[in-house]
Amino acid sequence: MPVNTLARLPPGTAQTFVDGTTTGAVKAAKTKGGVKRKASAYSKEYKRAFKRVSKNYRKKDGAWKKDGFKRAVKAAHKSLR
């Protein structure tokens, strides 16, 4: 049974509402949200450390081992102390 009939709305109202919301959501997602922040020295260093350490926590096919990502993050932070 159509939504319009159940809600006792004029024909096409529900579809217009759905289309409007979808386009609004897509438009909101595409808009730029201000100025991009500069990466800190620590985050740049962490990025390098993570790349260096992550290979130890991956399988041969490139997938993460069990809890590999979590352990790689911890190891990368630890290496920067």
C-alpha positions in Angstrom: 0.0 0.0 0.0 1.5 3.4 -0.9 2.7 5.7 1.8 0.6 8.6 0.7 -2.6 6.5 1.1 -1.6 5.4 4.6 -0.6 8.9 5.8 -3.6 10.5 4.0 -1.3 12.8 2.0 -1.8 14.2 -1.5 -0.3 12.0 -4.2 3.5 12.6 -4.8 4.1 14.3 -1.5 6.1 11.5 0.1 8.3 11.0 -3.0 9.0 14.8 -3.2 10.0 14.7 0.5 12.3 11.7 0.0 14.0 13.2 -3.1 14.5 16.5 -1.4 16.2 15.0 1.6 18.5 12.8 -0.5 19.6 15.7 -2.6 20.1 17.9 0.5 22.2 15.2 2.1 24.4 14.7 -0.9 24.9 18.5 -1.4 25.8 18.9 2.3 28.4 16.1 2.0 30.0 17.6 -1.1 30.4 21.2 0.3 33.7 22.2 1.7 33.8 22.6 5.4 36.2 25.5 6.0 40.0 25.7 6.1 42.0 22.5 6.2 44.2 22.3 9.3 47.9 21.9 9.1 49.3 18.5 10.2 51.4 18.7 13.4 55.0 17.6 13.6 53.9 14.7 15.8 51.2 13.5 13.3 53.7 13.5 10.5 56.2 11.6 12.5 53.5 9.1 13.6 52.5 8.6 10.0 56.1 7.5 9.1 56.3 5.3 12.2 53.0 3.6 11.5 54.1 2.8 7.9 57.3 1.5 9.2 55.7 -0.7 11.9 52.5 -1.8 10.1 54.2 -4.4 7.8 54.9 -6.5 10.9 51.2 -6.7 11.7 49.9 -7.6 8.2 49.6 -11.0 6.5 51.3 -11.8 3.1 48.2 -10.8 1.2 48.1 -7.3 2.8 45.2 -8.0 5.2 45.6 -7.2 8.9 46.4 -10.0 11.3 44.1 -10.5 14.3 44.1 -7.3 16.3 46.9 -6.2 13.9 45.8 -2.6 13.4 45.3 -1.9 17.1 48.7 -3.4 17.9 50.4 -1.4 15.0 48.9 1.8 16.3 50.2 1.1 19.8 53.6 0.1 18.5 53.9 3.3 16.4 53.0 5.5 19.3 55.5 3.6 21.5 58.3 4.1 19.0 57.8 7.8 19.2 58.4 8.1 22.9 
